[in-house]
Amino acid sequence: MYAETEVFTIGAVAVPNSLPAPWLLGAHAGFLEESAVRHTRIIVTHYGGPDVLQVIEDELPEPNHGEVRVRVLTAGVSLPDVMAREGVHPETPPAPFTPGWDLVGVADRLGDGVSGIELGQTVAAMPIHGAYAEYVCLPQRELVPVPPGLDAAEAVCLILNYVTAYQMMTRSGSVRGSRRVLIHGASGGVGTALLQLGRLAGFEMYGTCSARGASAVSDLGGIPIDYRDRDFVKEIHRLTGDGVDAVFDPIGGAHLWQSRKALRPGGKVVGYGLITSLRGEGLTSGRPGRRNRFRGAAIFAMYIAGGWLLPGRKRVIPYSIQTLKRLKPELFRQDLIALLNLLREQKIKPLIAQRLPLIEARQAQELLAKGGVIGKVVLVCNGSSPASRPS
Ligand SMILES: NC(=O)c1ccc[n+]([C@@H]2O[C@H](COP(=O)([O-])OP(=O)(O)OC[C@H]3O[C@@H](n4cnc5c(N)ncnc54)[C@H](OP(=O)(O)O)[C@@H]3O)[C@@H](O)[C@H]2O)c1
C-alpha cells in the first residue's frame, strides 16, 4: 500500500487568495443587487432519460447565514448523476432538482457569519446535487480550498472519482496489504483514478474495459482485459495463477460474485456501484421513471451478506463516499487536500474525456451513459448569463 509519508503527511494547504475579478469586487459591494441578475442552471424536471434535463434561467441565489455563494467554474459529470436523473441512485432528491455531484468554483459572495474565506478564493465541494449551475450557495464547512494554479477541470475530477478511489484503497481498511488488484471499469472515471493511485502505491494491476479503453489502461500501468469477449475470472486465474488480493467492482449485482471468484483466499471485493441498474434494463431509454432509490441497494446488501456466508475466506465489502463523508467529514476534507497536493506536484493527472459547456449537460450525460468514455466528462461554465460577465 501507500508509504505513510507519501499520502498521509500532507499538511494544510496554504491557499493565497487569488485576485478577484473586478466584477466580483462589484458584486461584493452590492453592484449586482441593483438589477435582478440571473444565472443558468440545469434541472431534472422528472425522473427519466436525457430529455428530462432542461436548461433554465433563474434568479441568482443569495447565501444564507454561514453560506458562501460559489461561481462555478467546472462541474463533474458522473454515472451517479445519470442514476439520480433516472431516480435509481440512493441519493436521488425529489424532482425537480439540479444535478451535479461535484464542482470547483470561486467564492463570490459571503453570507453573514462566514469568516476565514476570501472573495475570489478557489474552492472545491461535493454537494451531491446542485453543481450543474453557474452559481450555487453552500455551507462554508463544505468548501475545500484549491491551491492556485490548478486547472479547474482537472481539479474537479479529484472530488468524486479520486476521493472514492483513494478512500477505497486507504480508508476502508479493506484492501490494506493488497498487492495485486483487479479494477473493473478501468478506463472510466473512477477506474482511471484507481489506476493512477494504484500505480503510485506500487500495485500489480489488471483492469476490465471494452476494447476502446485498452490502450488507456495499459498507459496507466494496468493489464487490460476486454470484458466483452473474455471471461475475466478465467483470464485472471490464467494470468496470475491464484487470483488477486482485491477487486474494485462498480458493476454490482451478480457481478460481485463473479469478482469474488477472481480472489485469492483472504481477498476482498470492494463493491461500490450499480452500473447494472443503468445498463441492464434500458433505463437510459428516455421513458419517464419513478424515484426508486433503494431497489439496487437491497440487492447489493443481499450479495454482501452472501459473500460473508460462503466459504473460502473471501469477503465482499461496500464503500460509499457519501456515507463516509457524513460519518467523518474531516476524512473527506483531508483526503481531497492530499489529492489536490498530488495534482499540484504532478504525481497524478486526471484523464479528461471532454470539456463541454454547462448548457450541453444533456449531451454530456448521453455521452457517458452510452459508454466508451475514457476518463471524465467535465462541464465548463462559460459565463454566458449576464451575471457571469465582467462589467
Ligand atoms: N460508492 C461510491 O462512493 C461511488 C463513488 C463514485 C462512483 N461510484 C460508482 O462507480 C461507478 C462508475 O462511475 P463513473 O462515473 O466512473 O462511470 P464511468 O466513467 O462511466 O465508468 C464506468 C466504466 O465501467 C465500464 N463498464 C461497464 N460495464 C462493465 C462491465 N460489465 N465490466 C467492466 N467494465 C464495465 C465502462 O466501460 P465501457 O463504457 O467501455 O463499457 C466504463 O468505462 C458507478 O456505478 C457509480 O455509481 C460509486
The ligand as an ORCA input file, in Angstrom:
! r2SCAN-3c Opt
* xyz 0 1
  N     -19.732      4.154     -3.872
  C     -19.262      5.345     -4.145
  O     -18.947      6.100     -3.244
  C     -19.110      5.758     -5.572
  C     -18.469      6.952     -5.914
  C     -18.314      7.281     -7.257
  C     -18.821      6.431     -8.240
  N     -19.473      5.299     -7.863
  C     -19.980      4.351     -8.860
  O     -18.925      3.988     -9.698
  C     -19.427      3.608    -10.945
  C     -18.594      4.230    -12.038
  O     -18.852      5.619    -12.096
  P     -18.041      6.521    -13.139
  O     -18.601      7.898    -13.003
  O     -16.594      6.286    -13.001
  O     -18.565      5.895    -14.520
  P     -17.838      5.782    -15.937
  O     -16.830      6.852    -16.092
  O     -18.926      5.681    -16.955
  O     -17.074      4.395    -15.835
  C     -17.749      3.187    -15.855
  C     -16.914      2.202    -16.638
  O     -17.428      0.896    -16.461
  C     -17.229      0.191    -17.659
  N     -18.136     -0.961    -17.669
  C     -19.454     -1.018    -17.895
  N     -19.898     -2.289    -17.783
  C     -18.818     -3.037    -17.446
  C     -18.605     -4.423    -17.195
  N     -19.620     -5.296    -17.231
  N     -17.363     -4.833    -16.872
  C     -16.343     -3.973    -16.809
  N     -16.467     -2.648    -17.060
  C     -17.685     -2.196    -17.376
  C     -17.470      1.186    -18.746
  O     -16.744      0.788    -19.872
  P     -17.361      0.947    -21.363
  O     -18.050      2.278    -21.371
  O     -16.203      0.889    -22.249
  O     -18.340     -0.177    -21.498
  C     -16.893      2.469    -18.128
  O     -15.552      2.655    -18.513
  C     -20.919      3.957    -10.946
  O     -21.674      2.806    -10.667
  C     -21.036      4.898     -9.784
  O     -22.312      4.897     -9.192
  C     -19.621      4.954     -6.569
*
